Amino acid sequence: MSNLIYRVEKDQDLIVLTLMLDNVLMDENEELKDTFSGFIDEGAKRIVLDFSETAFISSIVLASMVFMLKRAKEAGGNLVLSGVKDKVAEVLKITNLDKVFEIFNDNKEAVDFLNQI
């Protein structure tokens, strides 16, 4: 991926996907969705999208996040957000997606939550 950088940490059915977003183009967004779908196909059930290294998200990323949540739930899993701050939090609030996603301060809180359900 040229403009989209992410880091993946895996532990059995747990995936922590740290996004470092600059400007997401359509092709990069599709690649991110395909990568995410691959994790689900490989058995990931507990997924954390970590935004601690992301300053802004666009509507294209919001649409992908909803797709990812739906895909995770259909596979019997869950997806939560962590590290959401400033402009990202503002966008989630404006779009009411802060009511759709479980949002945690950091990955430890997010993983602890996923381990309890």
C-alpha positions as CSV (number, residue, x, y, z in Angstrom):
1,M,0.0,0.0,0.0
2,S,1.5,3.3,-1.0
3,N,-0.3,5.9,1.2
4,L,-2.0,3.6,3.7
5,I,0.3,2.2,6.4
6,Y,-0.9,-0.3,9.0
7,R,0.6,-2.6,11.5
8,V,-0.8,-5.9,12.5
9,E,-0.5,-7.8,15.8
10,K,-2.0,-11.3,15.9
11,D,-2.6,-13.6,18.8
12,Q,-4.8,-16.6,17.9
13,D,-8.2,-15.2,17.0
14,L,-7.3,-11.6,18.1
15,I,-6.1,-9.0,15.6
16,V,-5.0,-5.5,16.5
17,L,-4.8,-3.4,13.3
18,T,-3.1,-0.1,14.0
19,L,-3.9,2.3,11.2
20,M,-1.6,5.2,10.3
21,L,-3.7,7.1,7.8
22,D,-2.8,10.0,5.6
23,N,-4.9,10.2,2.5
24,V,-6.8,7.0,1.6
25,L,-7.5,6.5,-2.1
26,M,-10.1,4.1,-3.5
27,D,-7.6,1.4,-4.4
28,E,-6.0,1.6,-0.9
29,N,-9.4,1.4,0.8
30,E,-10.3,-1.7,-1.2
31,E,-7.0,-3.3,-0.3
32,L,-7.6,-2.5,3.4
33,K,-11.1,-4.1,3.2
34,D,-9.6,-7.1,1.4
35,T,-6.9,-7.5,4.1
36,F,-9.5,-7.3,6.8
37,S,-11.7,-9.9,5.1
38,G,-8.7,-12.1,4.9
39,F,-8.3,-11.9,8.7
40,I,-11.9,-12.9,9.1
41,D,-11.6,-15.8,6.7
42,E,-8.5,-17.0,8.7
43,G,-10.6,-17.1,11.8
44,A,-10.1,-13.7,13.5
45,K,-13.1,-13.1,15.9
46,R,-11.7,-10.3,18.1
47,I,-10.6,-7.3,16.2
48,V,-9.3,-4.0,17.4
49,L,-8.9,-1.0,15.0
50,D,-6.3,1.2,16.7
51,F,-6.5,4.8,15.6
52,S,-3.8,6.1,18.1
53,E,-1.6,7.0,15.1
54,T,-4.3,8.4,12.9
55,A,-5.1,12.2,12.8
56,F,-8.1,12.2,10.5
57,I,-10.5,9.8,8.7
58,S,-12.6,10.4,5.6
59,S,-16.0,9.2,4.6
60,I,-14.4,6.4,2.6
61,V,-12.7,5.1,5.8
62,L,-16.0,5.4,7.7
63,A,-17.7,3.3,5.1
64,S,-15.0,0.7,5.4
65,M,-15.3,0.6,9.2
66,V,-19.0,-0.1,8.9
67,F,-18.3,-2.9,6.4
68,M,-15.6,-4.3,8.7
69,L,-18.0,-4.3,11.7
70,K,-20.7,-6.0,9.7
71,R,-18.3,-8.6,8.3
72,A,-17.0,-9.3,11.8
73,K,-20.4,-9.7,13.3
74,E,-21.6,-12.0,10.5
75,A,-18.6,-14.2,11.3
76,G,-19.5,-14.4,14.9
77,G,-16.9,-11.9,16.1
78,N,-16.7,-8.3,17.1
79,L,-14.7,-5.2,16.2
80,V,-13.9,-2.4,18.5
81,L,-12.0,0.9,18.2
82,S,-9.2,2.2,20.4
83,G,-7.0,5.2,20.6
84,V,-9.6,7.5,19.0
85,K,-8.8,11.1,19.6
86,D,-9.4,14.7,18.4
87,K,-10.6,14.9,14.7
88,V,-11.3,11.2,14.4
89,A,-13.5,11.3,17.5
90,E,-15.3,14.4,16.1
91,V,-16.0,12.7,12.8
92,L,-17.4,9.6,14.6
93,K,-19.6,11.8,16.8
94,I,-20.9,13.9,13.9
95,T,-21.9,10.7,12.0
96,N,-23.3,9.0,15.1
97,L,-20.9,6.1,14.6
98,D,-19.7,6.7,18.2
99,K,-23.0,5.0,19.1
100,V,-22.4,2.1,16.7
101,F,-18.8,1.2,17.7
102,E,-17.5,0.3,21.1
103,I,-14.6,2.8,21.7
104,F,-11.8,2.4,24.2
105,N,-8.9,4.6,25.2
106,D,-6.2,2.1,24.4
107,N,-5.6,-1.4,23.1
108,K,-5.4,-2.9,26.6
109,E,-8.9,-1.7,27.4
110,A,-10.2,-2.9,24.0
111,V,-8.6,-6.4,24.4
112,D,-9.8,-6.7,28.0
113,F,-13.4,-6.0,26.7
114,L,-13.1,-8.5,23.9
115,N,-11.8,-11.2,26.2
116,Q,-14.9,-10.8,28.4
117,I,-17.5,-11.3,25.7
